[in-house]
Amino acid sequence: MKAAVCYDFGKPLVIEDVEIDPPRKGEVKVRVAATGICHSDIHDIKGELPGPLPFVPGHECAGHVVETGEEVVSVQTGDPVVVTFIPHCGKCFYCTSGFPHLCQAQWPLDTETRLRNHEGRPLIAKAKTGAFAEYVVVEESQVVKVPVNIPLDRAALLACAVITGFGAVVSRMQVKPMSSVVVIGCGGIGLNALQGAAFAGAHPIIAIDILDLKLKASMAFGATHAINAAQCDPIGAIKQLTGGLGADYVFITLGSSQAIRQGFSMTGSRGAAVIIGLPPVKESLTLSPLEFVRDERSLTGCFMGSVNLGIDIPRLVSLYLNGRLKLDELITGRYPLDRINEAIASLESGEALRNMIIFNP
């Protein structure tokens, strides 16, 4: 099979022939139909997130099951599935407490790989997925069967961008109607946070970015106001739009400590700033404890929208099929695998909301 491999941080991915092992007990092999390019992939390729080389990036995909290992019961050959990077055992403290996205179990794919290059060199499947490839082998709990009538390039978005942004608002913070919401960063995740806020009945819903293209898109995804942070003081603008109070919720989708600090400053008394984006591991953040105590503000994180895959993905599919969730509008470009570096460059430049790698049917 063909795969895109990262051999050196900051360098273009190499497209080459790769061998993939059959699935083992509890694993599923999927022929990938489409994979979305996420900013986390770019952080990986640049070396800003931990992990050794070489690896196959990619974690937001959908496709068809082609083979199952022993004891797999939830899917069978031919099923269309969304593939995530969140396995869950169903038995640990967090799984049984209703938080399977925080599962603490150890998995064979944490320490093993099913991939090798043509020289026999092991290749890491990044995020236990490695979806910049024609096939993936993943744990059974990483896949969710979807209806045949949802296009798989749209379904792939549910593996990361949608559940992360929409879920942060609806599931993690459970935003109430008429709450004021700010979203910093209007890429794929930010736009889904905006439509999550609209779904929850928030008002005002304020989008912040430095690119007018993305701010224009934000209005279609539920924003009531758009602020170009390069053209004004965004903190002052938020205070003005919230009657001098500050926002009830600020969702920070940019992987930047500076953005986190700025977002926290936008919250009002009892407001919450929510970190969604992944800053480089070497970045740090300094805040005064008085900023928390005096106004009872909070700063928290959200991992993958606090998703419960087996419940939330079918619900999101239903919303899409009934015209209540935007997926088509998220996709800017579709590229074959051999143009993946072009697709990455387009996303990194800000030209694209979400670019997809499309594989042969």
PyMOL commands that set and color helices and strands:
alter all, ss='L'
color gray80, all
select helices_A, chain A and resi 39-46+93-96+100-102+108-111+126-128+140-142+152-159+161-172+188-200+212-220+234-241+257-265+289-293+304-306+309-321+328-330+337-348
alter helices_A, ss='H'
color red, helices_A
select strands_A, chain A and resi 2-5+14-20+27-36+55-56+60-68+80-83+115-117+122-125+135-139+143-145+181-184+205-209+225-228+247-252+267-275+298-301+333-335+355-358
alter strands_A, ss='S'
color yellow, strands_A
deselect
rebuild
show_as cartoon
